[in-house]
């Protein structure tokens, strides 16, 4: 694994391929309260690019262009949160999207364990450390342990997608998955607009 830390934005001209794994780190789980601090991205080749945002401006035109690029699939685990927080702080609607958590729920119906750690352990035989999950991502200088933890959350998403795509095809649920992925940006907008705790489709 090779880490590249960028201050403020991705470098111009960086090619992350047509499927880029993305995760974010924030100061908490409430987008209106807890600011976006870091984004980590990988094209699935073992390199991870980490963007430590300028929280005074969130001026990151290269990052924003990537998120809005219709030719690049953005690959997440639990895309709903990441897309909402990036919409809140970067002002960008992220699409197209693939979410490994949704793909897991549509295929791994034999379990209720759909967290990234569980998924990576079962499908890839890899144990992820979550030791730095709750730490101060707003610090001016992030520790090596924080950076390694953040990077680990995107390192395996391409391989997970491959496994989950085979399972979706096997079970004939690819169309369901695509429809769910397409709806995620709308679900994120509903979260930001005040419907985070409600299922608007329920009775």
C-alpha positions in Angstrom: 0.0 0.0 0.0 1.3 3.4 -1.0 -0.3 6.6 0.5 -0.4 10.0 -1.1 -1.6 12.8 1.2 -2.9 16.0 -0.6 -3.7 19.2 1.1 -7.0 20.8 -0.1 -7.6 19.0 -3.4 -6.5 16.2 -5.7 -3.6 17.1 -8.0 -4.5 18.1 -11.5 -4.2 15.4 -14.1 -4.5 12.5 -11.7 -6.2 9.5 -13.4 -8.1 7.3 -11.0 -9.7 5.2 -13.7 -13.4 4.6 -14.5 -14.2 3.1 -11.1 -12.8 4.9 -8.1 -13.3 3.7 -4.5 -14.1 6.6 -2.1 -14.6 7.0 1.6 -14.8 10.0 3.9 -13.9 10.9 7.5 -15.8 13.4 9.5 -16.0 14.7 13.0 -19.2 12.7 13.6 -22.3 11.2 12.0 -24.5 14.3 11.6 -23.7 16.1 8.4 -25.2 19.4 9.4 -23.1 19.5 12.6 -20.0 17.4 11.9 -17.7 18.7 9.1 -16.1 16.7 6.3 -12.4 16.4 7.1 -10.8 13.8 4.8 -11.6 11.8 1.6 -9.6 8.8 0.6 -9.7 7.5 -3.0 -8.2 4.5 -4.8 -8.4 3.0 -8.3 -7.9 -0.4 -6.9 -4.1 -0.7 -7.6 -2.9 -0.5 -4.0 -2.3 3.3 -4.1 -4.5 5.5 -2.0 -4.9 9.3 -2.4 -6.0 11.1 0.7 -7.4 14.7 0.5 -7.3 16.7 3.7 -9.8 19.5 3.0 -9.4 23.2 3.8 -12.5 23.4 6.0 -12.6 27.2 5.7 -13.3 27.1 1.9 -13.7 23.5 0.7 -12.1 24.8 -2.5 -11.3 21.6 -4.3 -12.3 21.8 -8.0 -10.5 18.6 -9.1 -12.3 16.6 -6.4 -15.6 18.1 -7.3 -15.1 17.4 -11.0 -14.4 13.8 -10.2 -17.5 13.4 -8.1 -19.7 14.9 -10.8 -18.1 13.1 -13.7 -20.7 10.8 -15.3 -18.0 8.6 -16.9 -16.6 7.6 -13.5 -18.4 5.2 -11.2 -17.9 6.2 -7.5 -17.6 3.0 -5.4 -18.5 3.2 -1.7 -19.4 1.2 1.3 -22.5 2.8 2.7 -22.7 5.5 0.0 -25.7 7.2 1.6 -23.6 8.9 4.3 -20.6 9.8 2.2 -22.8 11.3 -0.6 -24.8 13.3 1.9 -21.8 14.7 3.6 -20.0 15.6 0.4 -23.2 17.3 -0.9 -23.4 19.3 2.4 -19.8 20.5 2.3 -18.7 20.4 -1.3 -22.1 21.2 -2.9 -21.8 18.4 -5.4 -24.2 15.6 -6.2 -22.2 12.4 -6.6 -23.1 10.0 -9.4 -23.0 7.4 -10.8 -22.7 5.3 -7.6 -22.1 1.7 -6.5 -22.6 0.7 -2.9 -21.1 -2.5 -1.6 -23.4 -2.4 1.5 -26.5 -2.4 -0.6 -25.1 -5.1 -2.9 -24.3 -7.1 0.3 -27.9 -6.7 1.6 -29.3 -7.8 -1.8 -27.1 -11.0 -2.0 -26.0 -12.0 1.5 -29.5 -12.6 2.8 -28.2 -15.4 5.0 -26.8 -12.8 7.5 -27.5 -9.4 9.0 -23.8 -8.5 9.2 -23.2 -6.1 6.3 -20.4 -3.9 7.8 -17.2 -3.5 5.8 -15.2 -5.5 8.3 -17.6 -8.4 8.1 -17.8 -8.3 4.4 -14.1 -8.1 3.8 -13.5 -11.0 6.2 -16.0 -13.3 4.6 -15.5 -12.5 0.9 -11.8 -11.7 0.8 -10.4 -13.4 3.9 -8.9 -10.1 5.2 -9.1 -8.7 8.7 -9.5 -4.9 8.9 -8.5 -3.0 12.0 -11.1 -0.4 13.2 -8.9 0.9 16.0 -8.8 4.5 14.6 -12.5 4.7 13.6 -13.2 7.1 16.4 -10.4 9.7 16.4 -9.9 13.4 15.7 -10.1 13.7 12.0 -10.0 17.5 12.3 -6.5 17.6 13.5 -4.1 19.6 11.5 -1.6 16.8 11.3 -3.0 13.3 11.0 -1.0 10.4 12.5 0.4 7.5 10.4 -2.1 5.2 12.1 -5.0 7.5 11.1 -3.9 7.6 7.5 -3.4 3.9 7.3 -6.8 3.2 8.8 -8.5 5.7 6.4 -6.7 4.1 3.4 -7.8 0.6 4.5 -11.4 1.5 4.0 -11.0 1.9 0.2 -8.2 -0.6 -0.5 -10.5 -3.6 -0.9 -13.7 -2.1 -2.4 -12.8 -3.0 -6.0 -12.3 -6.7 -5.1 -15.5 -6.6 -3.1 -17.4 -5.3 -6.0 -16.1 -8.1 -8.2 -17.3 -10.7 -5.7 -20.7 -9.0 -5.1 -21.3 -8.5 -8.9 -21.0 -12.3 -9.3 -23.4 -12.9 -6.5 -25.9 -10.3 -7.9 -25.7 -12.0 -11.3 -26.1 -15.4 -9.8 -29.2 -14.4 -7.9 -30.7 -12.3 -10.7 -30.7 -9.1 -8.7 -28.6 -6.8 -10.8 -31.5 -4.6 -11.9 -32.6 -4.2 -8.2 -29.0 -3.2 -7.3 -28.8 -0.6 -10.1 -32.1 0.9 -9.2 -31.0 1.2 -5.6 -27.7 2.7 -6.5 -29.4 5.3 -8.8 -31.7 6.3 -5.9 -28.9 6.9 -3.3 -28.2 10.6 -4.2 -32.0 11.3 -3.7 -31.9 9.4 -0.4 -29.0 11.5 0.7 -30.8 14.7 -0.3 -33.8 13.6 1.8 -31.4 13.0 4.7 -30.1 16.5 4.4 -33.6 18.0 4.1 -34.8 16.5 7.3 -36.1 13.0 6.5 -33.0 11.1 7.8 -35.0 9.1 10.3 -38.1 8.4 8.2 -38.9 5.9 5.5 -40.9 8.0 3.2 -42.2 5.0 1.3 -43.7 3.3 4.4 -47.4 3.5 5.2 
